[in-house]
Amino acid sequence: MRRTRLLLATTVLLLAACGGSNDVTVDDPGAEPVADATATASESPSPSPSPSPSPDPSPAESEPAEPTTAPVVDPCDDPPAEGTYSGILVSAPLDGDTISDGDPVVGCGSTFEANFQWEVVYDNSSVVDAGFGTMTCGTGCIGTFSEPLDLTSTGPATLTVYESSAQDGSRINEVERDVTVQ
């Protein structure tokens, strides 16, 4: 009995929210929903001589919706525990960003002697810009960095931030970002 009342009340609320009939009440627990008696299945709408004016759009329909984007999470806001991490985290730029000469590459990490390198390879040519930087802390602790980029060309490009291995000089801990340089 209680479940029937709950189901009936829920149905009434759903119908009201969807613009359905308001003929159903919850006063009578045994009541069944009643269809609107003014229209029958055999009736067909008569053509109107002119189109009826459409109702004014609601504010949500007339204004463009705000784009919904996931919040940007900065990996350096909550870096791994010191001494348990070796690598590089890049906060900016992000994939798809437009960058200019002098804009910084920003991040954090733990690298040998706090050093890291960066390189920009442009899609439209073989031009390569490169540089290096030093974090605020190195091996065994998490340091931050903000190194301005020295860029000589424009167009689509890939920014790579990496560490050179102390063992053999190979690239390790690479982080790539697809960017546009203007």
Secondary structure, DSSP 4 states (H G I P E B T S, - for coil): -HHHHHHHHHHHHHHHHTT------SSSTTPPP---TT--TT--PPPPSSPPPPPPPPHHHHSPPPPP-PPP--TTTSPPPTTS--EEEEEESPTT-EE-TTPEEEEEEE-GGGEEEEEEEETTSS-EEEEEEE-SS-TTS-EEEEEE------EEEEEEEEEE-TTT--EEEEEEEEEEE-
